[in-house]
Each structure stands twice: as C-alpha cells, then as structure tokens.
Amino acid sequence: GKGLLIEVYLDPLTFPGHCEDVVQALERRATRSKWGTLPKLELLWLRCMPTLTDAHVERLLRLCPNLRYLDILGNEDNLSPNVIDSLRLAEPAPLLEGLALPQITKLTHFKVVDSLRRFPQLNHLDITMNHRPITSAALVSNSNKLRSLYISSPLCDDMFELLSG
C-alpha cells in the first residue's frame, strides 16, 4: 500500500545519527498504524552500526511482526549474547528467510542452534562463532530451504559431512 515502509537500511558511512532516533521514529510510525506495528516492514539492514544495542533489536523485532531479513553483522562491539535471546524469545517468531549475525564473544553454540530452530524457512544464513568450531549439523539441517550459507568458523566432522554429502 501507499506510504507503507518495507525496508530500513542504515549505513554508518552515510547515517550520522543514532539508532535510538530511528527506533523511536519507527515506534511513532507504528502507533499511527491501525495494527500498532509495522506489518509491511520486512528488511532491517543494521550492519556496522556503533549505536545499535540489544534493546534496539528487541524493540525492532516487536515492531516488525513480518520481518523476513535481519542483518546485524559488524556489531560485535555493541551487541551481547542477549540479542540472540531476543530472536529466540520473540513472539510470534519472525518468519526470517535471511539472517546475518555478528561475531559475539560468549555466544554459545547451544544458544545459536536453539535460536535457529525457530526459523525453518531460512534461505540465507551468515554466522561466525568467534572462531570456535561449528560442531552441530543441526545448525543447517533444520532448514530445507537453505540456499546460502556463510560460516567463517572451523567446521567439525558432522558439519563437513552434511555440507559435502
């Protein structure tokens, strides 16, 4: 429909503001919609945004019930493992088809696998486990639609067999 927002791209080179300002603007826009959310917003590109916080991601997940693509790569210095909890606990679970996660220290393999199980419709996944081995084929076997996978961590035998077989 006319005037409905479907994508938000923030680039740290061209966006001099703070993520809080963007989240507040989107929240104001949502309050003016008949749904109280932004049901047409399907893509959030928040790569390398130094002012992005876990709380921003959680608020955006609530605002965007039909989110299909979330890119938060390059935010390792400002996001914590709590951002994965936000994905894991979001209700209803977003229908994510594309997900790019930052390399977060102290992020456990279990938490990532448990979170990704909520998104069986994933087509594209970009994940780094802080140079720790990816040890479970469950990471990718949960989605029969996965077409693009980028893992910049070492692969253990079960994952290698799944991907090469």
Salt bridges, closest charged atoms under 4 A:
GLU20 OE1 - HIS56 NE2 2.72
GLU20 OE1 - ARG59 NH1 2.96
GLU27 OE2 - ARG59 NE 2.79
GLU58 OE2 - ARG62 NH1 3.33
ASP71 OD2 - ARG47 NH2 2.50
ASP85 OD1 - ARG88 NH2 2.76
ASP85 OD2 - LYS111 NZ 3.25
GLU91 OE2 - ARG118 NH2 3.17
GLU97 OE2 - ARG68 NE 3.66
ASP114 OD2 - ARG88 NH1 3.64
